[in-house]
Amino acid sequence: MDGAMTPSHVEDYDAALDALNAAKDTWAQTPVADRILLLSQVKDNLMTVADAWAQTATRMKQIPEESPLSGEEWTSGPYAVMSACNGLILTLRQIENKAFLKNLSKRELTTGQLAVKVMPHSIWDHLLLSGVKAEVWMKKGVSAANLPDHTAIAYDIPPTARKGKVALILGAGNIASIAPLDVFQKLFLENQVVILKMHPLNDYLIGFLEVALKPLIDLDALRIVKGDGASGAYLTTHAIIEELHITGAGATHDAIVWGIGAEGENNRKANKPQNYKRFTSELGAVCPTIVVPGPWSAADLKFQAEQIATQKLHNSGFNCVACQVLIMPKGWNRAAILMANLNAVAQKSNRDAYYPGTAERLDAFKSKAKTYRSIVRGAAPSLIVNDVDDSDWFKDTEVFGPAISTYEMDATNAQTYLRSAVAYANDQLYGTLGANILIHPKTIKEIGKTQFENIIADLHYGTIAINAWTGLAFLATACPWGAFPGHTPQDVQSGIGTVHNTFMLEDTERVVIQAPWAPFPRGLLSGQFTLLPRPPWFITNKKQDKVGRLLTQFQHRPSWSKLPRIFLNALMG
């Protein structure tokens, strides 16, 4: 099927929707044992196409042949999908009486909220992501006692009484695993069948997805189609479609809900949506990274420069959760070294910009700045750096590409500075998807664990990464992924609802994920008990292609015998 809308597309879409509609209740009533079997079959099928999937995505994204950066297409493609299958299988095997909740550590936060630790969970988590931990902070009112009432609620309905729905998912064009993970959300957490319209930029994945997800397609629980904007518009208004989900731009969401142009704006103001269907979304943000002053060593300054470069330049900068604003302490005596290290890392990251419209977006970025500097990256577009104070435009506009704003704040002491940075991020920057904090462990100790947790509680983002990148929580599919709750269709910002979330937690507020301050073996010298070397998702990792492939193979069939090769390549990265 070609991308442009044609009469034959209408026939194909209608036939697909008729099949889904006929099967929706059957899918909703599918026994848990059958669902586990289906996910196991998906894993096996996925493994047969994983290599071709990663190679094709590498080529289509213009990553040089044999480049370690092809590892990004492993970890954010087949690996993430394989990991999600494992997580869902684990939960479904213990779904009776929600027994899996007994194996999740819980604690009460300083705010009185419940925190549920979702990582590490298995022995494999402890070994492969050593030192990484993630908690899901639940909304107020959820307690350890009533947590089962806020978990896997679709499974509370007796199977024979379940009724299905037909959902439309509009896929994203940047990260390969987004679309299939969104499909899993609808199928396994919400009991809905899905028509997935792939984004035209990566609909080359359809052949691989049709093989991997064939067990679901054979049951008429899933259909995957191509199409342009007109195709998407046709599907969003189709009578059979009952719910919608999009990962993409806020403008697309608003056009679907309210309409376009002046009419759409008038509809929004009058609260007269054109589309009343339930609509969940993940729509990006102007995401901050807060650098907290402290006793950073020369090695720390180099490692965290790699961290910031990854937050900005992973996938060539085409991530909804890429760092957009780097918040720095004014007058910090280590700031100049950190920025010089960041320049050096960026200069070596000469990956081309594959996403359409990059040149125009970078030109707009430069045109709004009073002054800017360019970090030359060979044949790739330069990384553009400016001061966010040049214009409110930089606070409100997500730049999808290699550009970053900086903002300096007074830093009389770490705690006061961090509180001010949190307030700035909350009040000045658009969206609430993800925020990163880079802070030395000694500085956390000086602030105090309780005070630090209180400060984190004031940072209103769906994912907060401490000494990590929020993209790690995307890959760790046990973590719910989405905006901080509270957005509305009138002011959708980073979106409504969550996806991933293989423990099926409902009424979640945010994820807080933390990684070791320093990599192995240096981390051991600073008292951190971690075996994690330079993370495989870092753009500077020289073995991430090898590690990505090995981790995917491991997720397919976990085995102690596979660990030595993973550890060896990880250490060499």
C-alpha positions in Angstrom: 0.0 0.0 0.0 1.5 3.4 -1.0 1.7 6.3 1.4 -0.7 8.7 -0.3 -4.4 8.4 0.3 -6.4 6.7 -2.5 -9.8 5.1 -2.9 -8.1 1.7 -2.5 -6.7 2.8 0.8 -10.2 3.6 2.0 -11.3 0.0 1.1 -8.3 -1.5 2.8 -8.8 0.6 6.0 -12.5 -0.2 6.1 -11.8 -4.0 5.7 -9.1 -3.8 8.4 -11.5 -2.0 10.8 -14.3 -4.4 10.0 -12.1 -7.3 11.0 -10.9 -5.6 14.2 -14.4 -4.6 15.1 -15.7 -8.2 14.7 -12.9 -9.5 16.9 -12.7 -6.9 19.6 -14.8 -8.8 22.2 -13.0 -12.0 21.5 -9.7 -10.4 22.1 -10.9 -8.8 25.4 -12.0 -12.2 26.6 -8.8 -14.0 25.5 -7.5 -16.0 28.5 -4.3 -15.0 30.3 -2.6 -18.3 29.4 -3.3 -17.6 25.7 -1.9 -14.1 26.0 1.3 -15.4 27.6 1.7 -17.9 24.7 1.1 -15.1 22.2 3.8 -12.9 23.7 6.2 -15.9 23.7 5.5 -16.4 20.0 6.1 -12.6 19.4 9.5 -13.0 21.0 10.4 -15.9 18.8 9.2 -14.1 15.7 10.9 -10.9 16.6 14.2 -12.6 16.9 14.0 -13.9 13.3 13.8 -10.3 12.0 15.8 -8.4 14.7 19.0 -8.3 12.7 17.4 -7.1 9.5 15.3 -4.6 11.4 18.3 -3.0 13.1 20.4 -3.0 9.8 17.5 -1.4 7.8 16.9 1.3 10.4 20.6 2.0 10.6 20.7 2.5 6.8 17.5 4.5 6.7 18.7 6.8 9.4 22.0 7.4 7.6 24.2 5.9 10.3 27.6 5.0 8.7 28.0 1.3 8.0 29.8 -0.5 10.9 29.3 2.5 13.2 28.8 1.7 16.9 25.8 4.0 16.7 23.8 1.2 15.1 23.5 0.0 18.6 20.8 2.7 19.1 18.7 0.9 16.6 19.1 -2.3 18.6 18.4 -0.9 22.1 15.5 1.4 21.0 14.1 -1.1 18.6 14.1 -4.9 19.0 15.6 -4.8 22.5 12.9 -2.6 24.0 10.1 -4.7 22.4 11.6 -7.9 23.6 12.0 -6.5 27.1 8.4 -5.4 27.1 7.3 -8.9 26.1 9.2 -10.3 29.1 7.7 -7.8 31.5 4.2 -8.5 30.4 4.7 -12.2 30.6 6.1 -11.9 34.1 3.0 -9.9 35.2 0.5 -12.1 33.5 1.9 -15.2 35.0 1.1 -13.8 38.4 -2.1 -11.9 37.5 -4.3 -14.0 39.8 -4.9 -11.9 42.9 -2.3 -9.6 41.4 0.4 -11.7 43.2 3.2 -9.9 41.4 2.6 -6.9 43.6 3.9 -8.8 46.6 7.4 -8.9 45.0 7.6 -5.1 44.4 9.2 -3.1 47.2 7.1 -0.2 48.5 7.8 2.8 50.7 6.1 6.0 51.8 7.5 9.2 50.5 8.0 12.4 52.5 4.9 13.6 50.7 2.9 10.7 52.1 2.6 9.2 48.6 3.4 5.6 47.8 6.5 4.7 45.9 6.8 1.3 44.1 10.2 0.1 43.1 10.0 -1.5 39.6 13.8 -1.7 39.0 15.8 -3.7 39.9 13.4 -6.5 40.0 15.1 -9.6 38.7 18.6 -10.9 39.2 19.2 -9.9 35.6 18.4 -6.3 36.4 20.9 -6.3 39.2 23.6 -7.6 36.9 22.9 -5.9 33.5 21.8 -2.6 34.9 23.8 -2.7 38.1 23.2 0.4 40.3 20.2 1.6 38.3 17.0 1.9 40.2 13.5 3.2 39.3 10.5 4.0 41.5 7.0 4.8 40.4 5.4 7.5 42.5 1.7 6.9 42.8 -0.9 9.7 43.0 -2.0 10.8 46.4 -4.7 8.4 47.8 -3.0 5.3 46.5 -1.6 3.2 49.4 0.1 -0.1 49.9 -3.2 -1.5 51.1 -5.3 -0.3 48.1 -2.6 -0.7 45.4 -4.3 -3.8 44.0 -7.4 -1.6 43.3 -5.1 0.7 41.2 -3.3 -2.1 39.2 -4.3 -4.1 36.2 -7.9 -2.9 36.5 -8.8 -4.3 33.0 -8.3 -7.8 34.5 -10.8 -7.1 37.4 -13.7 -7.7 35.0 -14.6 -11.4 34.6 -13.3 -12.6 31.2 -16.8 -13.4 29.9 -18.1 -10.0 30.7 -15.3 -8.0 29.0 -16.1 -5.8 26.0 -13.4 -4.7 23.6 -12.9 -1.5 21.7 -11.2 -0.5 18.5 -8.3 1.9 19.0 -6.3 3.9 16.4 -2.6 4.4 17.1 -0.8 7.1 15.1 2.9 6.0 15.2 5.9 8.2 15.7 8.6 8.6 13.0 11.7 8.7 15.2 12.1 5.7 17.5 11.3 2.2 16.2 9.9 0.7 19.3 7.4 3.4 20.1 4.7 2.0 17.8 4.8 -1.6 19.0 5.0 -0.6 22.6 2.0 1.7 22.2 0.2 -1.3 20.6 1.0 -3.5 23.7 -0.5 -0.8 25.9 -3.9 -1.0 24.2 -3.9 -4.8 23.7 -2.7 -6.0 27.1 -3.4 -3.2 29.6 -6.7 -1.9 28.1 -8.1 -4.9 26.2 -8.5 -3.0 23.0 -7.7 -4.1 19.4 -5.6 -1.8 17.3 -5.2 -0.4 13.9 -1.7 1.1 13.8 -0.9 3.7 11.2 2.8 3.9 10.8 4.5 7.3 10.3 5.6 7.7 6.7 9.2 8.3 7.8 9.6 4.8 9.2 6.9 2.7 7.6 9.8 0.6 6.2 9.4 -1.2 9.6 6.0 -2.6 8.6 7.4 -5.8 7.1 9.4 -6.5 10.3 6.5 -5.7 12.6 4.1 -7.9 10.6 6.4 -10.8 11.1 7.1 -10.1 14.8 3.5 -9.4 15.7 1.9 -12.0 13.4 0.3 -13.9 16.3 -1.7 -10.8 17.1 -2.5 -10.1 13.5 -3.7 -13.6 12.9 -6.3 -13.1 15.7 -7.6 -9.9 14.1 -6.4 -8.0 17.2 -4.0 -5.9 15.2 -3.7 -4.3 11.7 -0.7 -2.3 10.5 -1.2 0.2 7.7 0.6 3.0 5.8 -0.7 6.4 5.1 -0.2 10.1 4.9 -1.9 12.9 6.9 -5.1 12.5 4.9 -5.1 8.8 5.8 -4.7 9.7 9.4 -7.5 12.2 9.3 -9.8 9.6 7.7 -9.1 7.1 10.4 -9.5 9.5 13.3 -13.1 10.3 12.3 -14.0 6.7 11.3 -17.2 5.5 13.1 -15.5 2.2 14.1 -12.6 3.9 15.9 -13.5 4.3 19.6 -10.2 5.6 21.1 -7.1 7.3 19.8 -3.4 7.4 20.8 -0.6 9.4 19.3 3.1 9.9 19.9 4.0 13.0 18.1 3.4 16.8 17.9 0.9 18.8 20.0 -0.2 20.5 16.8 -1.3 17.1 15.4 -3.2 16.4 18.5 -5.0 19.8 18.5 -5.9 19.5 14.8 -7.6 16.1 15.5 -9.5 17.4 18.6 -10.3 21.0 17.7 -9.6 21.4 14.0 -7.1 23.6 12.2 -6.5 27.3 11.8 -8.8 30.0 13.3 -11.7 27.5 13.4 -9.7 25.1 15.5 -8.6 27.9 17.9 -12.2 29.1 18.2 -13.4 25.6 18.9 -10.8 25.2 21.6 -11.8 28.5 23.3 -15.5 27.5 23.2 -14.6 24.0 24.3 -16.3 22.5 21.3 -14.1 19.6 20.2 -14.6 18.1 16.7 -13.6 14.7 18.0 -15.0 13.5 21.3 -13.2 10.2 21.4 -10.9 9.3 24.3 -7.5 10.5 23.2 -4.2 9.6 25.0 -1.0 11.1 23.9 2.8 11.7 24.3 3.8 15.0 22.8 7.2 16.0 23.8 8.5 19.0 25.8 11.2 21.6 26.3 13.1 19.2 28.6 15.7 20.5 31.0 18.9 19.1 32.4 19.8 20.7 35.7 23.6 20.7 36.5 24.1 21.0 40.3 27.4 22.4 41.5 29.5 20.1 43.7 32.9 18.5 44.1 33.1 17.1 40.5 36.5 15.6 39.6 38.1 15.9 36.2 36.8 12.4 35.4 33.3 13.4 36.6 33.4 16.4 34.3 34.3 14.2 31.3 31.7 11.5 32.0 28.9 13.9 32.7 29.7 15.7 29.5 29.2 12.4 27.7 25.9 12.1 29.6 24.7 15.6 28.4 25.9 15.0 24.8 23.8 11.7 24.8 20.8 13.5 26.2 21.0 15.9 23.3 22.4 13.9 20.4 21.1 10.4 20.8 19.2 9.6 17.6 20.8 12.7 16.1 18.7 14.8 18.5 15.3 13.6 17.2 13.9 12.6 20.6 10.8 14.0 22.3 12.8 13.8 25.6 16.1 15.2 24.3 17.7 17.8 26.5 16.5 21.2 25.3 17.7 23.5 28.0 20.9 23.0 30.0 20.5 24.8 33.4 23.9 25.7 34.8 25.1 27.3 38.1 26.4 30.8 37.5 30.0 31.3 38.7 30.7 27.6 39.3 34.4 27.1 38.9 34.0 23.8 37.0 31.4 25.0 34.5 33.9 26.1 31.8 35.6 22.7 31.9 32.3 20.8 31.6 31.2 22.9 28.6 34.6 22.4 27.0 34.3 18.7 27.4 30.8 18.8 26.0 32.1 20.6 22.9 34.8 17.9 22.5 32.2 15.1 22.6 29.8 16.9 20.3 32.5 17.5 17.7 33.1 13.8 17.5 29.4 13.0 17.1 29.2 13.6 13.3 26.0 11.7 12.6 23.9 13.2 9.9 20.4 14.6 10.5 17.9 12.3 8.8 14.7 13.9 9.9 12.9 16.1 7.4 12.8 19.8 8.2 15.9 19.9 10.3 17.6 22.7 8.4 14.5 24.9 8.7 14.2 24.2 12.4 17.8 25.1 13.0 17.5 28.2 10.9 14.5 29.3 13.0 16.5 28.5 16.2 19.4 30.7 15.1 17.1 33.5 13.9 15.5 33.8 17.4 18.9 34.1 19.1 20.7 37.4 19.7 24.0 35.4 19.6 24.7 31.7 19.2 27.7 29.5 18.7 28.1 26.5 16.5 29.9 23.3 17.5 31.2 22.0 14.1 30.6 18.3 13.6 32.2 17.4 10.3 29.6 16.8 7.6 26.8 16.7 10.1 24.8 19.8 11.0 26.6 21.8 13.7 25.2 21.7 17.2 23.8 25.2 17.8 24.0 26.6 21.4 22.4 29.8 22.6 21.2 31.5 25.7 17.5 30.8 26.5 17.1 34.4 27.8 17.3 35.6 24.2 13.6 35.0 23.7 10.7 33.3 25.3 10.5 31.2 22.1 13.3 29.0 23.4 11.2 28.2 26.5 8.1 27.4 24.6 9.5 25.6 21.5 10.8 22.1 21.3 13.6 22.0 18.7 13.6 18.6 17.1 17.3 18.4 16.2 20.8 19.3 17.2 20.2 22.6 19.1 20.3 23.4 22.8 19.7 26.4 25.0 21.6 27.3 28.1 20.5 29.1 31.2 22.6 30.3 34.1 21.2 30.7 37.7 22.7 32.1 40.9 24.1 29.3 43.0 24.9 30.6 46.5 24.5 27.0 47.7 23.4 23.7 46.1 20.1 23.4 47.8 18.9 26.9 47.0 20.1 26.6 43.5 18.3 23.3 42.9 15.1 24.7 44.3 15.3 27.7 42.0 16.1 25.5 39.0 13.1 23.3 39.8 10.9 26.3 40.0 12.3 27.6 36.7 11.7 24.3 34.9 8.1 24.1 36.3 7.1 27.6 35.6 9.1 28.7 32.5 9.6 25.6 30.3 6.9 24.1 28.1 5.7 20.6 28.8 6.3 18.0 31.6 7.6 14.9 29.9 11.1 14.5 31.3 13.7 16.3 33.4 17.3 15.3 34.2 19.4 16.2 37.3 23.1 15.8 37.5 24.3 15.9 41.1 27.3 14.5 43.0 26.4 12.0 45.7 28.2 14.1 48.3 26.0 17.0 47.3 22.8 14.9 47.9 24.2 13.9 51.3 24.9 17.6 52.2 21.3 18.6 51.2 20.0 15.6 53.1 18.0 12.7 51.7 14.6 14.0 53.0 15.2 17.5 51.7 16.4 16.1 48.3 13.3 14.0 48.1 11.1 17.0 48.9 12.8 19.0 46.1 12.3 16.1 43.6 8.6 16.0 44.6 8.3 19.7 43.6 9.6 18.9 40.1 6.5 18.2 38.0 7.6 15.9 35.2 6.4 12.5 34.2 9.9 11.1 34.4 12.8 12.5 36.5 16.3 11.1 35.9 19.0 11.5 38.5 22.5 11.1 37.1 20.9 9.5 34.1 18.8 10.4 31.1 15.1 10.0 31.1 15.4 8.0 27.9 16.6 5.2 30.1 13.1 5.0 31.6 11.7 4.8 28.1 13.9 1.7 27.5 13.0 0.2 30.9 9.5 -0.7 30.0 8.5 -1.5 33.6 8.3 2.3 33.9 5.1 4.1 33.0 6.0 6.6 30.2 4.1 9.9 29.7 3.6 13.4 30.9 3.0 14.6 34.5 -0.7 14.2 35.1 -3.1 17.1 34.9 -3.0 18.2 31.2 -6.3 18.7 29.4 -7.3 18.6 25.7 -7.5 22.4 25.9 -3.9 22.6 27.1 -2.4 19.2 26.3 1.3 20.2 26.5 3.2 16.8 26.8 0.1 14.7 26.6 -2.4 12.7 28.6 -2.0 9.1 29.9 0.9 6.7 30.0 2.2 3.7 28.0 4.7 0.8 28.6 4.2 0.1 32.3 4.5 -3.7 32.3 3.4 -4.0 35.9 0.1 -2.3 34.9 0.1 0.3 37.6 -2.8 2.8 37.4 -3.0 6.3 38.9 0.7 6.9 38.6 2.2 10.3 39.0 5.8 10.0 37.9 8.9 7.8 37.5 12.1 8.6 39.3 15.0 6.7 37.8 18.6 7.0 39.2 21.9 5.7 37.8 25.4 5.5 39.3 27.3 8.8 39.4 30.4 7.2 38.0 30.9 4.1 35.8 32.6 0.9 36.8 35.4 0.5 37.9 35.8 4.2 39.0 32.4 4.1 40.8 33.7 1.5 43.2 36.4 3.9 44.3 33.8 6.4 45.3 31.8 3.8 47.4 29.2 3.0 44.7 28.3 -0.7 44.5 27.8 -0.9 40.7 29.2 -3.0 37.9 27.8 -0.7 35.2 30.5 0.6 32.9 30.0 3.4 30.4 26.3 2.8 29.6 25.5 1.2 26.2 23.1 4.0 25.4 25.8 6.7 25.5 26.7 8.0 22.1 30.4 7.6 23.1 30.1 3.9 23.7 32.4 2.2 21.2 30.7 -1.2 21.6 27.1 -0.3 21.7 26.3 -2.1 18.5 27.7 -5.3 19.9 26.1 -4.8 23.3 22.7 -3.9 21.8 22.7 -7.1 19.7 23.8 -9.2 22.7 21.2 -7.7 25.1 18.5 -8.4 22.6 19.6 -12.0 22.3 19.7 -12.2 26.1 16.2 -10.8 26.4 15.0 -13.5 24.0 16.4 -16.3 26.0 18.0 -15.2 29.3 21.0 -17.4 30.2 24.0 -17.2 32.5 26.1 -18.4 29.6 25.4 -15.2 27.7 26.6 -12.8 30.4 30.4 -13.0 29.8 30.2 -11.7 26.3 27.9 -8.9 27.4 30.1 -7.9 30.2 33.3 -8.1 28.1 31.9 -5.8 25.4 30.4 -3.5 27.9 33.7 -3.0 29.6 35.4 -2.4 26.3 32.8 0.3 25.4 
